[in-house]
């Protein structure tokens, strides 16, 4: 699971609503995957990023050199884009958990795939 | 390079296409004569076709398989191929415009531009070659062949395919001196006699184009998957979701064609996700497509966070559909951005249930005079350009408007295009929805 994905996932436990985001990340196995750098693509993703969530996750993974926010003119700043590219796309969480900040519910990550399935009780109205 | 046609099923090099044989003209003998004329009347076009075929075969062997392109109709039409063989001829481009969906035109143009070089060279080469080949000077008499014959309509009632095949086979042997080889021929001649046309052609590949080099295990047929991705208006930098991705076929086809996009696939089944993972690895697309285990009725995504949804909704035969179609659409509607697109493959059953659920359809004012006009969503979406400029071909428009009329809007999801597709044994509907406004509280 890449950090770009983590940035989108939210807990869907009943009653939690928007407080189900962001999920707290805990990783037991992380891998760095080289991914071809595509500045256009990264630039397009920047406006979609929830920075607080990203910073929190990056912190848990002890990532260094994490920009605190998008800088002015980031579209043309290659250094900035490369850093973001690395953080969003090259860091892969293979094993760990995601925790709903409101309900405490844990969602396991296994082989890079987060399991977000809820049981029947959790989804019942 | 011919393998770049993405939603064509099979490809043929056209030798002859003409009006259907007149079965009522009397004796079988007379009709057999007519059939033989298909072969004997114009040996030159046969020889030219064979030269082209030989050259294309050589090219195919030299090139690696890389893929792109094409048109969503599952028709074994020779038209595709003559055009492919001589891509730059503008008259044929116009023909395409009239007969087929615009995707083909765009793709051929795009491919033509990309490979303009190579094609020009090849065309020059072909033309030179053909000039050298004076009529009859190269009868390609070293070829072995086999005739594959299909009859439908009135002809099928009078003749069996074997009879017809035999007549053609003998005529070919007499005309060109080729030898018949039923097991492993160099050349396969494909003949289709129907009530609409008589077509003779040479198939370009042994295997249907739908079997892709980059997909290990296909779920949905790749041609249909590609066509759905085409309909979805995927833009660079978009977030595309397949909430019932199965083996990931749709995402794979989309990611191959539109790489600067963020793709996520979700499924409830571990085995499917594993298969999808395998497919991604085999295709080298692990970096472009993310997988999550989630249910389509409880998507772990914030509302209005997805730009595009493309999904093949399980038909209930192979998979057990626990949830019903309404809850599925509801959740899709929730996560979709306003102005976002959803392209869904629905069974007749699904459509029926949606019709029963949904109230009245939005009146489609631009229904009349639809022939050749841009898609109807321009009438429905006053917010502005949807980016589609595909004219729907006249023959298509009629039958699709029918399906479209019957599909009601689902909350804020408004159907804008609907196509019936054949999946072999069953039929399905490829429905494109647009989210026009937020659903009410």
Boltz contact constraints between the chains, C-beta under 6 A:
constraints:
  - contact:
      token1: [A, 5]
      token2: [B, 290]
      max_distance: 6.0
  - contact:
      token1: [A, 8]
      token2: [B, 301]
      max_distance: 6.0
  - contact:
      token1: [A, 9]
      token2: [B, 300]
      max_distance: 6.0
  - contact:
      token1: [A, 10]
      token2: [B, 300]
      max_distance: 6.0
  - contact:
      token1: [A, 10]
      token2: [B, 302]
      max_distance: 6.0
  - contact:
      token1: [A, 12]
      token2: [B, 298]
      max_distance: 6.0
  - contact:
      token1: [A, 12]
      token2: [B, 300]
      max_distance: 6.0
  - contact:
      token1: [A, 35]
      token2: [B, 287]
      max_distance: 6.0
  - contact:
      token1: [A, 41]
      token2: [B, 260]
      max_distance: 6.0
  - contact:
      token1: [A, 44]
      token2: [B, 237]
      max_distance: 6.0
  - contact:
      token1: [A, 113]
      token2: [B, 273]
      max_distance: 6.0
  - contact:
      token1: [A, 113]
      token2: [B, 291]
      max_distance: 6.0
  - contact:
      token1: [A, 113]
      token2: [B, 293]
      max_distance: 6.0
  - contact:
      token1: [A, 114]
      token2: [B, 292]
      max_distance: 6.0
  - contact:
      token1: [A, 115]
      token2: [B, 293]
      max_distance: 6.0
  - contact:
      token1: [A, 116]
      token2: [B, 292]
      max_distance: 6.0
  - contact:
      token1: [A, 116]
      token2: [B, 294]
      max_distance: 6.0
  - contact:
      token1: [A, 116]
      token2: [B, 300]
      max_distance: 6.0
  - contact:
      token1: [A, 117]
      token2: [B, 293]
      max_distance: 6.0
  - contact:
      token1: [A, 117]
      token2: [B, 295]
      max_distance: 6.0
  - contact:
      token1: [A, 118]
      token2: [B, 298]
      max_distance: 6.0
  - contact:
      token1: [A, 123]
      token2: [B, 298]
      max_distance: 6.0
